[in-house]
Amino acid sequence: MSPTSAQVSPDPVPDTALADFLIGHKLAGPGEAGRWTPLAGGVSSDLWRVDLPGRSLCVKRALAKLRVAADWQAPVSRNAYEWAWMRFASRHRPDSVPELLAHDADAGLFAMAYLPPERYPIWKAQLLRGEVRVATAAAVGELLGTLHAASAGDAALAAEFATDDNFHALRIEPYLLATAAAHPGLGDVLQGIAERTATTHLALVHGDVSPKNILVGPSGPVLLDAECAWYGDPAFDLAFCVNHLLLKSLVVPGRRTELLRSARVLAEEYFRCANWEPRAALEARAASLLPALLLARVDGKSPVEYLTDDRHRLCVRTVASALLRAPAPTVANVLDAWGTALEAPTESRLPD
């Protein structure tokens, strides 16, 4: 360990590579003391808040083995693609990502501005507290559609983000194929959706547009965690985000109407921006992906942590299975089917 590395933090720095990264990119001086605080994040990376004299920043490093019960390996090269996706987003919508500070592709590290939670609350936390604002969902849909439209048909981006192997490891296999293995009766349908998704290359996909990765900023939504970035099927991002709103409608007391309205408005705002292909084709792919992802969050490799009631999981399996066997043509049709299931007769109604 070099002397300069030892001086970067008075707390136990996680390892010298992190300290050297800050010094090497002039984010910290050799004599500056920094405090490293692990941040709660997803399953796929380590994330720290680093407090230096007069400023704070975030450092992110990808993990080779994700923190889930199942054996889920993924290449750490995804860190470089996340950085590249954030650079793309910052060119088109500067307020949609944190300020980017430095990147080390070989070490699988990058640094970005720290956004304080009192000004940039996490959308997931708001939703689970029952703070459901349809305007937030509309802004997310508009931002997502704008970024997809900006990337559609771009051959240079398609070459830069030819990350099919990453996307297979992070999304196709753990979500769609693992769920197909758990539901043999739906295996052919789910495998067909997986293959269609994997072979559709139309726009730059974020791959993890989840409320846990969206900050509600003063100038609009801020997107994080683009590790799954891939030039592929934009319908995946739309379905992935709407899916989370539907799942939360099972567990947030008294806010189902607002959550379902949010899902509908998010999709509508997204489609207003979707000018790269006929709406019917995009709708059909999103509408078939949506029940597949609903089922995946119960029986895939990354089940959502808040579905603890067996009746909720049964509802997801029942509605998703029916929609996979008889696909709906539009996202609105899927939302209608979901809403109908939640409005079952009193004797079988799911708990609020």
N, C-alpha and C positions, 0 to 999 in steps of 0.2 A: 504494500500500500504506500503510495507516494505521500510525502508530507502535506502537499496541497489537498489531496483527497481527505486526509484525516481532519483538516480544518473546516470542511464545509458544513458540518453539523455537530452541535454539542450533544444531540440525541444520537442513539445508535442509528447510523445511516443504514438503510437496508443492505447495501453492498457498495463497494468502491466504484463499480461501473456507473452507478447513478450519480455519485458525487463527481466523478471525472466528466460525466456528460454535462453537468451544469457548468463546470469550469471551462471545459473545452469549447463550449458554445457561448462563453462570456455571459451566461445568465447568473453566475455567481463569481465573485473574485476569490482568489486564494485565501484571503484573510477573513472572508465573510462567514459568519455562523448562520446556519439555517436550521429550521425545525421541520422535520419530516413527520407528517401525520397521515396514516393510511385512511383512505376514504372508502366508504361503502360503495360498491359498484356491482357490476355484473359478475358473470361466472368465468369470463374469458381473459381478464387482464388484472394486473395490479395498478392501482391508482393512488397517488399521494398528493396531498397539499404540501407545498414547500413554502414556508414563511421565511423570507430573507429581510434584512433591514429595509424597511420602507415599502415592501412589495410582497406579493404572494403569487405563486403560479402552481400549475398542476403538471405532474409528470406521469406518463402512462407507459406501461410495458406489457406486451402480450405474453400470455402463458401458453406453454406447449400442451398442457393437459388442463382441460377446463374443470371448474369446481362444480361438478354434478356427480350424482351417485353412479351413473352409467360411465363406462369407459369412453371418453369423448376426447380425441386428439385433434389438434388443428395446427397448421403451420404458422409459425410466428411471423412470417413474411406479411401477414395480414396487417400488421402495424403500419407498414409502408403504404399499403393501399388505403388504409384509413386516413393517413396524413394526406395522401393525394386527393381523396374524396373531399376532405375538408378544404383543401386549397381550391378545388373546383367550386364548391359551394360558396366560398368567400368571394370568388370573382363575380358571381351572379347575384348573391344575396349576402352582403358582408355581415349583416347582423344575425345571420342564421347559424353561425358557428362561433366558438370563442376565438379570440385573436391567437394566431399561430406564432410560436416563438422559435422553436428549433426542432430538428429531427436528426436522428442517427439510425439509418436503415440497418446497418450491420448489427447494432446492439438491440434493435427492435424497440426503440424509445422515441418519444417525442414530448415536447413541452408546449403548453398552451396557457392562456390567461386563466386565472382562477375567477370564477363568477360567484359572488357571495349568495348564499341561499335566501337571504332576506330580500334580495332584489330579483333573484332568478330561482323561484321555487320549482321543484320537480313536479311535472304534471301528474305523474302517478300518485304522489303523495296527496296532491289536491283532490284528485278523483276519489281516492279511498277515504278521505275525510268528508266526502259528500259535497265538495266545492266543484260543482259541475257547471261550467260556463260554455254554452254552445259556441260563443264567439271564439274561444280558444280552439275548439275542434275545427271551425271554419278556417282559421288562420293556418292550422297545420295542413289541412287539405290543399289550400291554395299554395303554400310553400312547397309541398311535395310535388304537386302538379307542375309548378313553375320550374323546379329543378329538373324534373323528368323532361319537360319540353325543351329546356335549354341544352340537354344532352342528346336528345333523340336524333338519330341519323348521323352522328359525329364519328367518323371513321377513326380519327386519332384517339378519341376516348375509348372506342371499342377495342383498339389495340392496347392501350395503356391498362385497361381494366379487363383483360382477358383472364379473369380469375376464376375460371370454372371449377378448378380443383378446390380452391378455398371455399367457394360457395357450396360445393357438394359436401365438403366436410362440416361446414358450419350450419347449413340449412337443409339441403336436400336429404342427406342421410339421417340426421338426428330428428328432423321433423316429419318428413313425408315417408321415407323408407322405413324408419323405425316404427312408425305408426302402422304402416302396411303390414309389417311383421306381427304387430300386436293384434291386428284385425284381419285374419286371413280371408274372411268373407268379403272384405273391401280391398284386398290386396291388389287386384288388377286395376281398379279405379285409381287408387292412390299411386300406384307405380306409373300409371298413364299420366297423371297430373305431374308427377315428379319429372318424367321424361320430357313432357311438353314444356315445363318451366325451364328445365336445364338447357333446352335447345332453342329457346326464344331469346333473341338478342336485339333489343330495340332501344334501350335507354340505360342511363347509369342509375343503378339501383343502390340504395343505402343498405338495405338488408336487415335492419333492426330498428325500424320506426315504431318503437314502443314508448308508451308514456313514461317509462322509467328513464328513457334516453332523451327526453324532451324537457327543456327548461322553459318556463313561461316568463319571458323577458319583457322589459318595458317597451321594446321595439318589435315584439313578436316572438314566435317560437325560436328556440335555439336547439339545434340537433347535435347530439353527441353519439359516440360509439359506432362509427361507420366501419367496423372491422370486417364486415361481410361485403364491402363494396364490390360491385360486379356489374359489368355491362351485360344486362340480361332483360328479364321480363319485368317491366314497371308495375304490372298488376300485383306482383308479390308484395311490394311496399304498401300499396293501398290495402290489400287484404290483411296484411300483418298488423297494421295499425287499427283498422276497424275491428278486427278480432278481439283486441284487448278491451275495447269499449264494450263489446258484447259480453265478454267474460265478467267484467266488473259490474255489469247490470245484474248479475246474480247475487252479488255480495254487498253492494252499497245500499243500505236501508233507505227506502223512500225516494231514490233518485233514478229509478229505472226509466221513467219517461224521458228525463233529461239526457240520460246516457244514450238511449236509443235515438233520440233526436240529434245528439252530437254525432253519432255514427253516420246518420243519414246526411247531415249537413257537410260533414267532412268529405264524404264521397262525392256529393254534388259539387262542392267547390273544386275538388280535384278534377272532376270530369270537365269542368269549364276550361281548364288549362290544357287538357289532353288533346292536342291537335296533330299528333303524329300518326294516328291510325284511326279507322272507324270506331266510334264509341262502342258499337255492339260487340266487336271482337274483344276489345279491352274489358268490357263489362263481363262477358262470358268467362274469360279467364279468371278475373277477380272473384266472380261469383262461385266458381268451382274451387278456387284456392281457399276461400273463406271457411267452408265447413271442414276442409282438410286440416287447416291450421287450428280450428277450434278443437278438433279431435286430438291433434298433436299436443296441445297444451294440457291434455289429460293423460294421454297414453304414449307420448313420444319421450324423447330423452330429456326434455326440459319442461316438466309440468309446472304450471303456475303454482306458487306457494300458498295462495289465498283460497283456493278451492279445496276446503277441508271437509265439506259436507258431502256425504255419499249421494244425496239427492241432487246436488248441483252437478256432480260428475256424471250422474245418470242422465240428467237433462242434456248436457253437452253431447254425450254419446248418442242419445236418441235423436236429437235434432240433426246433428252433423251426419250421422249414418243415413238418415232419410234423404238429406240433401245430396249426399254423395251418390246414392242409388238413383235418384231422380233429380238431376242438376237443374238449378234455377238459372234462367237466362240473365238476370241482372242482380246487382248488389241489393237493390231495393227489395227484390223478391226474397232474398235471403233474410234481410232485416224483418220483413213481414212474417216469415216463418218463425223466426226467433221470437218476435213479439207475441205471436199467437201461442207459442209453447209456454211463455211466461204468464199468459192470461188463461191458464187452464182452469177448469172448474174448482171451486173452493176446496173440495175434499182432496184434490191432488195438487193443489197449487204449491209451488216452491216457497220456502220461507223467505220473508223479506230480510 
